[in-house]
Amino acid sequence: MPSLFRFLFAIALLGGLAYGAVFALATLVDFKPREISVTIPPDKFLKPAR
């Protein structure tokens, strides 16, 4: 039984660390939005001839 508790504690600890890392990334990292322009070749607009 002690090994089960140790295993559950290790899983809970790893889950808490993962949750903390995701939370830190979500709150502490600021991204800068920027505009992206993509050039599409005109042949993509043409319908294929059948």
N, C-alpha and C positions, 0 to 999 in steps of 0.2 A: 504493500500500500504506500509506503513512503516514496517509492520510485514513481508511482502514478502522480503523487502531489508534486514531486520535483519536475516531472514532465509537463504537467499542466501549468506550473509556475513558469517554466521556460517558454512555453508557447504563449502565455499571457504577456511575458516580458517582451518577447519578439514582436507580438502584435501591438503592444504599447509603443515600442520604438518605431515601428512602421507607421502607426497612426500619428505619432509626434512628428516624424519626418514629413509626411504628407501635409500635415497642418502647418508646419513651418514653411514649406515651399509655397503653400497657398497664401499665407499671410505676409511673409517677409520678402518675397520676390516680386518686384515691380517690373512689368513688361511695358515696353514703349510701342504703342500701335503705330503702324506706318502704312502708307499706301503702296500697293503693289500694282504695277501695270504689266499686263502680259500681252504680247503681240500674237494675234492669231492669224495664220496665213489665210488668204482669201479662198483657197481651194477647199477649206473646211466648210465654207458656207454653201458651196455648190452641191446640188443633189447629184448623186451618181446616175449616169444615163443607163437606162435599161433597154 
